[in-house]
Amino acid sequence: MSNPFSSPAASASSSPPASGHPDHEHTPLCRSCGAPTSAPTPAPWTGSSDSPPPAYRPIRLPAINAPTNTAAIVLSPVPQPLPVPPAAPPHAFQAPTKRITSPDDIARFHASLHGRHFLGFVAALSASVHGRKLSDPLPAPPSPAVSALLDLISALSALVASTPPLPHNSRYGNPAFRLWHEELADSANELIARITATAACPADLAGAEVELGPYLLDSFGNATRIDYGTGHETNFAAFLYCLARLGLITEPDYPAVVLRVFAAYLDLMRKLQDTYLLEPAGSHGVWGLDDYHFLPFIFGAAQLIDHKYMKPKSIHNPDILENFSKEYMYLACVAYVKKVKKGPFAEHSPMLDDISGVPNWKKVNSGLLKMYKAEVLEKVPIMQHFLFGSLIKCGGLISSSKTISSWRQSSRAYTVDHAL
């Protein structure tokens, strides 16, 4: 069967004439029944035509969440690393609540101190792992808080083994996930207390579980809907941000937070997704990076900055994915996408395919940071579930003027040292 997208000239040269008469014109025939059709043969394309020749595009349903503000994302500034404003004692911990209901609320949050510095915290985590593999020695030994975080994730991973999936016929949503989440809720306060106990003065953090607990519970998906998405992943980043505000995580810990803690968190989430068939929450479908995650692409691109041999287009090399996916989060995520999705990569993951054409990893990393702000932190359907309390305030300010002054000085120095 001939290719329906081949040029008419090629078809004419490869098909024998129907008659020996030089003036005989071929009548197009129906492919199904062989009867003559009335469709005229299209004229061959020439360089003088007003438009280029038609390019083959795979047929697929339009994605309702396809990015519409691409130009705005490209022109927006790259989020820069910023220090985390410290929360000085005495603390007034409170149960965090949802505050965002409209785009105006999101604008107020991003204009606030904590809106700017939460994104700056993500950028700082990204900057801390430039050129580092997952197996590289850490620049500093893991702090007690980092070790406690790793123990927390290890304990939650063990709960998966003790909570096997139930017989279930649906494509998504094994109800055993609700049992696992109940175990998480029952042990959350104890797990958090082990982290706060590593503080220089644990008494100052008494009662922190009431505020940190909801962030932790929302970091692993929704037990009612049995789903998981970038909003839950952002809650885990918010949980880490709160620990940084309390001084439990400091800047020297950032490489360990990404290469050890977040990598372990990602492994746990993959296990939960595969074991309990978590449904993608608000998936962007073919237009998303991944049905579940965004941050590992940012951190993984940072890992590959200035790599001698691997370029963004290297994701199409199966040998590279097989040999290096355990060292770089970006490659691990692409390998996972290729494992769970079938068909041509350009069709089921056009965004990742387009990104593979970017010349270097620094541009990929900066573009993903801008995209994270626009496509995750500025979307009402995602941010309407974000929680605000005493550690992350919606439009709030730091109460201590002395803390503000000292923090502003360190902020200026930090921005200069970490400018991209």
Salt bridges, closest charged atoms under 4 A:
ASP105 OD1 - ARG108 NH2 2.26
GLU190 OE2 - ARG194 NH2 2.70
ASP227 OD2 - ARG225 NE 2.87
GLU233 OE2 - HIS293 ND1 2.91
GLU251 OE2 - HIS418 NE2 3.37
ASP290 OD2 - ARG270 NH2 2.97
ASP291 OD1 - LYS341 NZ 3.45
ASP353 OD1 - HIS316 NE2 3.58
GLU378 OE2 - LYS373 NZ 2.45
